[in-house]
Amino acid sequence: MRLAGIAVLALVIAGCTEVTEAVDSTARAGAKGVVTETLATRFPQVPKKLITPFTDCIIDYADALEVREFARAAVVGVDDSTVTIVRNILARPDTQTCLKARTLEAGLS
């Protein structure tokens, strides 16, 4: 009986994990538009050819709270807070590595 309870609990936890991952994936997909707009309008130094690859790097290295802020910006619009979040993510070492790789892939090193 105890083993059956543990098995049911494990299934519930696995189900919650799948739902959480699905929600996170959906939120990140929705946040891409905000990040793309922010890069295009507030970061003129980013070449047009790299906006989409840079957006992907930023989304990949954003944490859940940052993604939530991007979702908020999708509703209320991009503001200085959005720009600050993008700037902070861009400054992270892992994001920098991603950006360099994407720049090399695009032949713009």
Legacy VTK file of the C-alpha trace (Angstrom):
# vtk DataFile Version 3.0
C-alpha trace
ASCII
DATASET POLYDATA
POINTS 109 float
0.000 0.000 0.000
2.782 2.389 0.910
4.606 1.622 -2.348
1.462 2.402 -4.338
1.191 5.786 -2.599
4.777 6.616 -3.457
4.185 5.620 -7.085
1.104 7.854 -7.307
3.033 10.751 -5.756
5.844 10.292 -8.277
3.329 10.405 -11.142
1.744 13.580 -9.779
5.122 15.269 -9.443
6.076 14.210 -12.976
2.794 15.640 -14.262
3.419 18.939 -12.486
6.891 19.133 -13.963
5.523 18.635 -17.474
2.900 21.343 -16.951
5.504 23.733 -15.527
7.812 23.109 -18.473
4.942 23.659 -20.935
3.981 26.944 -19.271
7.612 28.101 -19.247
8.040 27.188 -22.906
4.865 29.070 -23.861
5.907 32.130 -21.854
9.366 32.141 -23.455
7.844 31.912 -26.927
5.562 34.843 -26.129
8.434 36.858 -24.712
10.406 36.676 -27.957
8.335 39.418 -29.558
9.062 41.782 -26.681
12.784 41.071 -26.749
12.889 41.458 -30.528
11.099 44.806 -30.282
13.418 45.937 -27.498
16.540 45.048 -29.471
15.209 46.663 -32.651
14.122 49.919 -31.018
16.454 50.386 -28.057
19.708 48.720 -29.139
20.596 50.239 -32.511
24.111 48.782 -32.298
22.703 45.271 -32.845
22.841 44.515 -36.578
19.433 43.719 -38.045
20.734 40.330 -39.178
21.488 39.415 -35.528
18.276 40.552 -33.854
16.605 37.137 -34.049
19.689 35.139 -32.979
20.342 37.585 -30.130
16.694 37.347 -29.092
17.086 33.571 -28.850
20.185 33.953 -26.645
18.411 36.407 -24.357
15.354 34.168 -23.993
17.540 31.112 -23.389
19.371 32.801 -20.502
16.436 34.687 -18.954
15.144 33.342 -15.657
11.458 32.777 -14.906
10.977 36.205 -13.301
12.530 37.938 -16.279
10.315 35.995 -18.664
7.320 37.062 -16.583
8.413 40.698 -16.950
8.672 40.234 -20.710
5.137 38.819 -20.709
3.988 41.911 -18.807
5.711 44.116 -21.367
3.837 42.285 -24.127
0.639 43.656 -22.593
1.669 47.124 -21.379
4.518 47.831 -23.801
8.282 48.009 -23.665
9.594 50.466 -21.101
12.860 51.299 -19.358
12.418 48.302 -17.057
12.296 45.989 -20.071
15.457 47.576 -21.471
17.237 47.132 -18.136
16.304 43.455 -17.983
17.548 42.885 -21.540
20.778 44.759 -20.750
21.325 42.659 -17.601
20.807 39.401 -19.477
23.135 40.560 -22.265
25.884 41.170 -19.693
25.895 37.583 -18.372
28.865 35.411 -19.335
26.683 32.589 -20.697
24.702 35.043 -22.802
27.930 36.613 -24.065
29.169 33.178 -25.147
25.899 32.570 -26.973
26.060 35.990 -28.657
29.628 35.394 -29.844
28.676 32.010 -31.288
25.678 33.493 -33.105
27.800 36.347 -34.458
30.349 33.873 -35.819
27.580 31.753 -37.361
26.255 34.827 -39.133
29.755 35.629 -40.418
29.863 38.986 -38.637
32.792 38.446 -36.300
LINES 1 110
109 0 1 2 3 4 5 6 7 8 9 10 11 12 13 14 15 16 17 18 19 20 21 22 23 24 25 26 27 28 29 30 31 32 33 34 35 36 37 38 39 40 41 42 43 44 45 46 47 48 49 50 51 52 53 54 55 56 57 58 59 60 61 62 63 64 65 66 67 68 69 70 71 72 73 74 75 76 77 78 79 80 81 82 83 84 85 86 87 88 89 90 91 92 93 94 95 96 97 98 99 100 101 102 103 104 105 106 107 108
